[in-house]
Amino acid sequence: METAGTAGQPVLELRGIGKEFGAIRALHDVDLQVFPGEVVGLMGDNGAGKSTLVKIIAGNFRPTVGEVRFDGDAVHFYRPIDARAVGIEVVYQDLALADNLTAAANVFLGRELKRRVGPFAFLDHNAMAARALELFGELRSETRPHDLVKQMSGGQRQAVAIARTRLSNAKLVMMDEPTAAISVRQVEQVLSLIHRLKEQGVAVMLISHRMPDVFAVCDRVVVMRRGEKRADKPIRDTSPEEVTALITGAKEAA
Amino acid sequence: MAMPLESPISFTNVGRIRWWQRGIFASQTGYVLLALLGLLIAMHFASPYFFSQGNMQNVAKNFSFIAIATLGITLVIITGGIDLSVGSMMCFSAMVTSMVMSGLSTPGMPGAFLFVHLAADGKTVVANVPGLILIVSILAGLVTALIVGFVNGFCIAVLGLSPFVTTLGMLSIVRGLGYVVSNGRGSFPGGPDADYFYALTSGDLLGVPAPFIYLVVLAAVMAIVLHHTSFGRHVFALGGNEKAAELTGIPVVRVKIEVYMICALAAGLQGIIVSGWLGSAPANMATSYELNVIAAAVIGGANLAGGVGGALGAIVGCVLLEVIRNGLVLAQVSSYWQQTLVGVIIILAVLVDRIRSRTT
């Protein structure tokens, strides 16, 4: 597959992002562009600044310096909900699912579809189940909307968490270690979910420690070290060895 | 935006969950309901009086006396919280209601001139508007409960105190306030509206005790709210995974405060009803009722870890407790055994649920 979106407008653009927590410089002068339909792997050791960067994009933190542009416009997020409003969704590492609810209920959590009966608004169970089934179909996941999340496999849980991002037609989906705690077969399912998102023109940022996963699905890999961006290159121009060297600092930059 | 499917998804790996493995059939509430039906049948053969109309009315009335509060606490337990102040709340609301009622009915008390005047004989107190005192006094009791519930919810949701400690403190505070306002004496609903009050709280409609009617209506409302509104869904989500609830944009703080307010309101209403049946609101009324109420909720399937529970379960738990009590009386077993048996049943109910969830 051709590297997606090398032409056209980036969906997300970071310019000179820096973040300081008191005396600690967590990020310094990070520039980054993500294009529609592109899968970008974000790698780095613990403390390299990955999660700070993700939290700035997701609206948990505000950058100390620099500018975040989304769809060409400068944006300022004060809360995560602001980021979600423009079309940025995060799939959290622990997935943020309520085990005691059904798949459909989780997909629509906080955004329930309602039917008005007089002055009251009741949940529209059928519409939510139908839409959830449609989303699971798009993701090619064998997940029944009425099943409890408690009873699901790791791959199905991922599908539920990702289906949630599809609900709002997000333009950028950030996934935090989606393959960290699941079996080999389920990793494959998750990677194919990422392909589905890409097919539909969604930009994906994959934050992962797992080199094989990054090389399997990403178009481009970004390596962070000590709060700076040390590499940003198409996956075909690099190798796992080089990325490892960049993460550990054996190689300074590429 | 939806992509056309080349083929609808087929469920080759994922089996369908059978009807008996889901919903009520797979819940502790279902098992306890079965046990209850078994117990009712056993009672029928054990005592010819059990299914007599008088005894049934008695049972219906008695379990209604804790069931409304149990509905409220079930809501709190579903969110993963607990409210230990329900017993004190029952007493305090009842007390406020009867004190306001007798205060407003006594000419000469502040504000009373708005509500009552003396009849021509100079002795009989006559209400200006019949029923108004009743409404005002019941509202006073319920508003008191709402305020206490709000304080509970605020401390837990906004200040981040633990529900157990907050409501344990509130148990003591509210009970203490009850003694303060009454000086340790009981108060009695009195005045021209007292008859209405007794009719509403301990009367019956076509032989059905009034508290039982309130219970059925409130339980139906609660079941609908829990399963068919977004508030109910948020309550379950909060108990299932509070962090997820927060990340998905559910107004966690608001839902928590509302839940504690509803719980206190239910306890207050319950207290007012009980005081009508007792004919007074003694300062030690409903002492340690919180334990009965929590026990009923837990037996009925509310999980103290949060995320599980329902209106039906609350009622089933209360009925089971009452049937056991009633049965022991009919069987002429010492009533001291009741408490022991209740403890055994709490543990059994939770144990059965534990074993079941391990095997599936």
Interface residues (C-beta under 8 A of the other chain):
Chain A: P80 I81 R84 Y92 D94 L95 A96 L97 A98 D99 N100 L101 A105 L109 G110 R111 E112 K114 F120 A121 F122 L123 H125 L133 E134 F136 G137 E138 R140 S141 E142 T143 R144 H146 D147 L148 Q151 Q156 R164 N169 E199 Q200
Chain B: M1 A2 M3 L5 P8 I9 S10 F11 T12 N13 V14 R16 I17 R22 I224 H227 H228 T229 S230 R233 H234 F236 A237 G239 G240 N241 K243 A244 A245 L247 T248 G249 I250 G307 V308
